[in-house]
Structures are given as structure tokens and as C-alpha cells.
């Protein structure tokens, strides 16, 4: 029997582009939509390569327990020695920014000052650490910029927390974080496949914090043009010839944490200091930016998965 690539996910719209690339390369695959379901722990899983692209924002699509189901599935796969790309450690970091920041800190990568809080009154008390400086809130289990709001005073936070618009993280943990003021309104996202740097993309943040490349696209269209982009300043733009010492640090970080596919985001302040604030193990790509540069993340990923499948097939023969 031909071994397949199995794609574990909960969002068809984000996965369709990868499946099309697998079909283009004639890679046998199986689509494992993982929301509800069951795993018979007394049986062995099929042979093949399993790619986990479970998202921390699954609950926004009505799939509240999809990450937990994916975790159960991956535990089963790993117990039987199956090849899992972005396995249990990657999933653990995907669904918790606290875990991300602690892993980044262990790797010597600077992150913004952050306080993890559970409870509204505790949130207000903890915010005193930022008295006199601007700060943001964000969800611990997030994606899509969930819960991100900017505050310039403790009074503004109190009004928000006690108001009708307060948005609590699905895991009950809200992060208070130092606000990094960039001299220009953009962040940089570095994409990695197979743990190796592919390209960096500059993301225009002038319209807000929701920075997912796929969310800024018309997902039903394979060309996926960015909403809100202009002819003079596209929202997503691949940075040609990007070269920074942070890339080597990121690659070591990914290797140490068993992450093979990721998008890592950083921002720089006016002094040029670099702060890493997000690790996306369920990464997406912007087609307009890629077409402009001639580099295609999903194609690179499909090729990587096929190589892993061929290797796994040779190993099991």
C-alpha cells in the first residue's frame, strides 16, 4: 500500500492551498479534518507522514476542542513511532503564548515584557506594572490578533475590563504586554519550512493587529489578493535578500522545540532593538506577495512533505 501524507487540521479554507500543491506534485494524501471524532488507542495508526497544522484560533470557527482532539491523535501517532511534522511540542507552543515566550527566552531570543493573568481584578492589579507607559492586552490562546488592544492608561483598561466589550481568552489567560512603538507601522514575519528559513515578509500594520496572511485574503480564490492593499503599499511584501542574525537564532529555536514549519513575527523599536512576539506553527502565506517575489511557501511545504514521505516509505520497506 502506498504511504500517504496525512494533514491534521480544522480549517478547510486554510488547508485547500496545500492540498492543491500536493495534488500538483502528485503526492498521495489524506485530509484529516480534526474537530470531533474518535481515536481507537488499541489499534495502530497507518504508516505515512502526518502533518499537524492545528490552529490556536479554532474556537473562532466553532471548533473549541479541536486542539485537544489533535493532541490526542498526535499522542497516539507518536506512541507508535509515526513521523509527525510539527508534533506534540509544536502544538503545545501553538496554543499558548506563555509557552512560546518561555521557549523563546530559553533560546536567548528577546520578547516584550509580558504578564500572564487570570481574572478581571487580577488583570487590573497586574497592569500597575505598566503605569506611565503604553501596553497591550492579548489572548494566551490566540491567532488572528485575538484580544489585542492598545491602552495608554490604567483607567482605559479598567473601563474596558468592566465594559461590555471585554473579550476573555478561551483558556482564561489574558496577557498584559509592553507596547513596542515601531518607527514605521510594520512588523516582519519570517517563514520556515523544514526548520530552514524560506523568506521574510513585511506586513503593514497601519490598519490594525489582525495580521494573518490568509485572513487578509479572499480565501475562496487561489490567488488570494490582500484586502486593503494599495498599488503603492501592499499589505504583505516579501523582503528581498533579508539577512539578519535573528534567522540563525530562530532556526536553533525551531530545532530545539521540534518545530519544522512556522512563521515567526518580530517588531523593532526606534533603537533598532528586535522583539519576537509570536510563533505560528499553523502558518499561512500571502499569494500576492509570493507571486511578486516568485517564492511559494505552500509549494516548498508540499515538496518537503513529499520528501519526508519518500524517506518514511524507504524506512518501512
N, C-alpha and C positions, 0 to 999 in steps of 0.2 A: 504493500500500500504506500502511495506517495505521501510523504510527510508534508504538513501544511504550516503556514503561518496563521496563528490564531490571534485575532485582535480583540482585546478585552476593553470595553468602553461602555458609555451610557448616552452618547450623543451622536446620532447618525449624521447630523449636519456637519459636525467637525471631522467625521471619520471618512466621509464619502470621497474626499480628495485623495486620501491614502489608498483606499480600495481601488480607485481608478488607476493609480500608479502601479499597484500590484498587478492589476489586470493588463496594463500596458506592457509590463515586463513578463507577463505570463507566469506569475507566481501563484501557485495554488494556496488559497487562503480560506479561512472560515471566520465569519463575523460573529463574535460572542458578545451580544448585547447583554450587559450585566446590570440588571436592576433588581427585579425579583428573580427567583429561580431556586435551584437546589444543587447541591454537590454531594454525591454519594462517596463519603470518605472511605468506604470499604473497597472501592474499586480504584483501579489505576487510570490515570488520565491518558489520553492519546499521546503518541510521540509527535514531536514537532517543535516549533518555536512559538512562544507565547509573548505577545507584546502588550504590556499594560499601558493604556492611555486613559485611565480613570481620572476624572476631574474633581477638584475640590468644590466646584460650583454646581455639582449635580443636583443639589436640593432646589436650585432655582428653576429647574426643569421638571420638578415633581419626583425626582429620584433621590429621596432623602437618604436611603440606606444603601445606595449603590456602592459607595466606597467600602462599606463594611462587607458587602457581598463579594466585592472584588478581593478584599483582604482574605476572606475565607477561601476563595478559589485559588489565590496565589499561594497560600499556605499549603494547600493540597498539592499544587503543582511542584512547589519547592521540596516538599517532603519526598516526592517521588523522583527528584533529581532532574526535572524538566528544565529546559532552557527558557528562562523568563527574562525578557528585556524590560528593564525598569521594574524590578521585583518589589518585595515587601518593604525594603528600606526606602526605595524611591517613593512608594505610595505613602509611607509614614510622613515623609517630608512634604509631599504634595498637599496633604490635608491639614498641616499645622505649620503656621509661620514661626511659632515658637521653636519647633524642631528645626526648621530651616535656619533660623538665626543662631541657634546653639551649634549646629553643624558648621555654619559659615565661620563663626567665632573660633571654633576648634581648628579650622583651616587657616586662621590668621587673616580672614577677609573682613574688612570693616563694614559694619551695619549701623543704621541710625540708632540712637538711644531709644530703647523700647521698654515699656512696662506692660505686662500681661495682667488683665484684671477680670474678675468675675463678680458681678453685682453692680447695680447703679450707684449706690452710695460709695462703694469702694472705688468706683471709677472716678467719682468727683474728688475723693480724698487723694487718690494717687496722682491726679492731674496737678496737684500743688507743686510737684517736682518740676513742672514746666512754667511756673509762674513768671511772667515777664517775657516769655518767648512763645512764638507760634508753634503749634503742634497739630497732629492729625490723629483721627481715630481710624481703625480698620478692623476687619474681622480676622480672627485667627484662622478659621477655615473659610477661605475666600475664593479668589479668582474673580475676574471681571471688575476689579476695583470695588468689590462689595464693602459697604460700610465706611468707605474713605470720605472723610470730611475734614476740612481745614478750620482750625479755631485760632483766634488771636487773643483770646482771654478766657479765664476760668468761668466768667459769667456767661459767656456764649455757650460753653459746654454744658453748664447747668441748665440753661434754657432748653438745649437740645435733649438732654437726658430726661428731663421731666416733661417734655412735649410729646405730641402725637407722632412725630416723625422719627423718633428713636428707633434705630434698626439694630437689633441684637444679633450677634453671630450665632449661627446654627449650633455651634458647640458651647455657647455660653461664655466664650472668652473674647473680650474686646481688647485690642492693642492700642495703647497710647504711644505715639511715636514722634520723635523730633522731626520738625518740618525742615527739609533741606531746600533752601532757596537757590535754584539754579539761575545763572546769569541769563540764560535763554530758555524758553519753555519747551524743553525736550528731554527725553531720557534715552538711554541706549539699551538695547536688548541684544544679547549675544546668543546665537543659536549653535547647538552642538548635536552631532549625530555620531554614535559610536564613541562617545566621550571626547570627540575631537571637534575643534572649532570649525564651523562652516562659514558663517558671516555674521556681521553686526548690522543691526537696523536702527536707524534714528527714528524715534517716534515723537511726533508733535503732540504736546500735552496742553496746548492752549485752550482746547475745548473741554477739558475735564480729565478725570482719572481713569476712566474705563478704557484700558489700553490693549485689550486682547486683539490681535490682528484679525482673527476670524469674526469677532463681534463687530468690527468696523467694516464688514463686507456684506454683500448680498450673497448669502450662503447658498442659495439655490442656483447661483451662476458660478460655473467653474472658474471664470475669470476673476470673480470676487473683487470688484473695484471698491476702494475705500470710500465710505460715506464721508462727506465733509471735506474731502481733499480738494485742493485747487490746482490749477495748472502751474502756478508759481511755487506752491509749497505743499507737496503731497504729505499726507498724514504719516505714511511709512516710507522710509527711503533707506535702501541698503547703502552702507558706508563703504565705499571702495577703498581697498588697501588698509582696512582697520588693523592696527597693530598696537597693542598695549600690554604691559607686563601682567595685567589682571587676567589675561587669557590663560597663561600658564598656571596661575593660582586656581582658576575655575576648573581647568582640566584635572588638576590634582584633587580638588574638592569632589568632582564628579566620580573619579575613580575610587576615592576613599569611601564614598557613600553608595556605590553600586548603581549609579545613575548613568545611563548610556544616551538617553535622548532628553534634551532640556533646552529651555530658553531662560537665561538669567538676566535680570534687569538691574541697571545701576543708574545713579544720578551723580552729578558733580556739582559742588558748590562754587562760589565765586573764587575761592582759593585754589580750585582745581582738585580738591580732595574728593575721592571717589567713595560712594556709599552704595553697597549692594543691598537691595531691599526685597527681592522676590526671586524665587526659583520655581519655574513652571515645568514640571515633569510631563504635563499634558500640553505640549507646545503646539501652536498653530503658526501658519505662515501667511503673509500677505502677497497675493498673486501679482498685483500691480507692481509692487516693489521688486519682486523677484523677476518679473518679465523685463523690467528696466535694466536689471543687473545681469540677467542670464544665469542666475543661480536658483535652484529649485529644491527647497527643503524636503518636501514630500517625496520627490524623486530620489534624493540622497537617502532618505529613510527607507524607502522601498528597496533600494539596492542593498542597503545594509541588512535588512531583514532577510532578503533572499540569500545573501552570503552566509548569514547565521543558519538559515535553513539548510543550505547545502552542507555546511560544516556538521550540523547536527545529524543530518542524514548519513553522511560518511561515517560518523562516530558510531551510529547504531547498527550499521551493516556488519 
